[in-house]
């Protein structure tokens, strides 16, 4: 299976469920234009979570989907939490990002945690820095870049 974008999700604030969009502009060293997480000042510019992780929560009986864990990009076909920090990823034709953090500390338990007693984003979500910007679209291919 080819890894791909299942959903692109944005919100103007951090820590809230994000709404799906068909495409988005990733700006170099900034993140997704119009998203609350985008900033030149930190390493968590864009967040990714696998659809496979969301399905785990659905199997626990939760009615959740892409964007509900506040992730910017919902992926399919790539095991995100095993990627080492520093891994470079190409999204679509020319967008390049670099893994900057695996998981996160969840200081305030979110609504998902309270419903299910667990949340996948702190353990299975990843964050990336934008190295090369461009437009990404739902369905775009995601490739791990191997250094030569």
URLIN-V935099 format. One line per field, one symbol per residue. phi: phi as a letter, one per 40 degrees, with the letter a starting at -180 (. if undefined). psi: psi as a letter, one per 20 degrees, with the letter a starting at -180 (. if undefined). A space follows every 50 residues. Layout:
phi->???
psi->???
This chain:
phi->.ccaccabbbacbcgbcbccbcaabcbdfahcdgbcccaccacbcbbbac dccccdccccgccbadgcbgccbcbagaccccccdgccbbbgcacbbbcb abgacbcbccdcdccbgaacdccbcbbbbccacicbbdgdcbbccccb
psi->ppqrphqppqqiqqjrqqpqqhrqopppkgbppjqhipqiirimhpqqpq hhghhghhijjqnqaphijkqgpprpjpngiipqpipppppbgjpprppi qparpngoprhgghgijrphghhiqrqqqohprapqqpiqqpppppq.
